[in-house]
Amino acid sequence: MARVLPRDVYNAIDASFAWTRDFRSQMANRENSRSYGPSMVPGIVRLAQSIPEELLVLSSEEGARFVLSLSALEQAVLQNQSHGNVFTWPMLTDNMDCLVVVKEALHKCPEEAPSKINEGPIVHTGFGLS
């Protein structure tokens, strides 16, 4: 399988769940997608988990929300399987849809790993160079 990039997963979410573009005004469309959500979400989660870690450049808060959202999506699919056709789109405690959180986080990620050349401590030489 080819390397999975953040934009690949972002595009898969956007193509499959158009309501994620503006989910607050698209609540009816979001609810209508409950019928195919359980069959699509596992693939979305699997793709997201296949993104190389060096491309998941997120703040600690964004990273936590990303992981929590992926876990909540997985749990929603499992609950649907065990309770029979009762899929509900999970939300975080701030009422943000978990699929939207994943999509927005991926939109912030680079397509290439950041350069390691400029990493490390800044050394002041006293000559105006750092």
N, C-alpha and C positions, 0 to 999 in steps of 0.2 A: 504494500500500500504506500502511496506517496505521502510525503511529509504533510501533516495537517497544520495549516496556518490559522491564526485567529480569524482572519477574514473568511476562510472556508466555512467555519462554524457560524459566524455572523450571517453569512449569505444563506446558509441552510435554514437558519431560524427565520430570517426575513422572507424567504421564498415560501416556507411552509406555514408560517404564522404571521401574515401581513398585519394583524392587529398589534403586533409588538412595536410597530412604528409610532403609534400613539395610543397606547393601551387604555388610557383613561377615557378617551372619547370613543373607543371601539369595544366597549364591554360586551355588547351583544355578539359581536364577531368572536370575541374571546370565548364566550360561553358556547357558541356554536361549534368551536373547534374541540370541545371536550370529547366528541365521538372519535376523532382520529389522534388526539393528543397522546393517549397511552401507547399507540403503536409507533409514534414518531419520537417521543421524548427519550426513550432509551438510546436511540441512535445519536441524538443530539448530545446527550450526556457522554456517550462513548467517544464521540468525536472531540468534545471539549477536553476530555481526560487524555486524549492522544496528542494534544498540543505540547510541543517541547516546553519544558519548564522555563527555559531562558527567554521564551517569547511572552510569558505571562508576567509582564512588567506592570504590577499594580501596587498601589499603596497597601499598607497592612490592613486598613479598613476595607478597601476594595477587594483585596484577596480573601478576607474573611467572608464578606458578603457573597463573593463568587462561589466559594466552597460550600457555604451554608445553602445557597440557592441550588447548586447541583445536587446536594444531598436531599433537599426537600423535594426536588423533582423526581429523584429516584424513589423516594418514599411514597410519593403520590401514585406512581405507577404500581408499586408493590401493593398499596392499599386497594387500588382499583382491581388488581388481580385477585386478591384474597376476599374482597367484599362484593365483587361482581358489578362492574359497570357503574361505578360511582366516582369516576375521576373528577377531581377538583383541582383547579390550578392553585398551587401553593403561593403564599404571600409571606414576605418577611414582616417583622413586627411594625415596620413603618408603612405597611400597606403597599409596598412595591411588589409587583409580580416577579416571581423568581426567574422566569424565562427572560423577562425584560432586563433584570439585573445581570444575568449571564451575557446577554446580547450587548448591553451597554459597556460592560467590563471588557469584552473582547474587542469592541470598537476602539478602545484606548490602547490596545496592545500593538507593538510593532510587528512588522512582517519579517524582520531580521533581528537576530540577537544584537543587543547593544554592544558597542565596541568596548573591549576591556583595556584599551590603550590608556584611557584617561581615568581609569579607576585607581583607587588607592589614596593614600594621604597626600596632601599638598605640602611640599617642602619649600620653605622660604629660604632662599640662599643669601639674601641681603643685597642682591644685585638687580632687584626689580623683576626677577623671574620667579615663577612659581611652578 
